[in-house]
Amino acid sequence: NAGVTQTPKFQVLKTGQSMTLQCAQDMNHNSMYWYRQDPGMGLRLIYYSASEGTTDKGEVPNGYNVSRLNKREFSLRLESAAPSQTSVYFCASTRQVPNTGELFFGEGSRLTVL
Amino acid sequence: EDQVTQSPEALRLQEGESSSLNCSYTVSGLRGLFWYRQDPGKGPEFLFTLYSAGEEKEKERLKATLTKKESFLHITAPKPEDSATYLCAVPSAAGKSTFGDGTTLTVKP
């Protein structure tokens, strides 16, 4: 039972490089989310996709883009990485639209931007 | 704008010493309040959902309660394996969840 799978688990980038974080869920959930977690700042929503074919900005979208590739997959792209984007990134999903159900999280992707 | 505040930031307990964690919230309309547990290096894991004031949920040594302004996570006779960060969150009608910053619980044997 895989749940929510994120890749890569760890990544080191240089300032200005680009990369894509991948997320896939096998629970047939409608809604998917990308959060970042920084020490002392809790989880902050970057982007979300309430259903296949839609994406919306969250609290901290600047510097990121997303793609809801299909119902299972939701990717997060950093076009030109900055040190301020050093963080732990979590993908999450939930069945209900709108979100009134519990979130299921991946194990996280730890990104360091030098 | 929904707001969630958790206190204390950190809590250190001796094994068997019961205590409570607080989650205060301000929302335009409560659609539920969620508690999660997060272990170091892992993603948050769902614990409870509470939907209305007066509701209580229990799981092993944990009991969550809800009032119109706050929720409490009561920990009875904690064990070292209860050490984790506990997060609360409220969902919005727009499909987003607002999280508190969490309480990091350490239980010493």
Interface residues (C-beta under 8 A of the other chain):
Chain A: V4 S31 Y33 Y35 G40 M41 G42 L43 R44 L45 Y48 A50 D56 G58 F90 A92 V97 P98 N99 T100 G101 E102 L103 F104 F105 G106 E107 G108
Chain B: R31 G32 F34 Y36 G41 K42 G43 P44 E45 F46 T49 L87 A89 P91 S92 A93 A94 G95 K96 S97 F99 G100 D101 G102
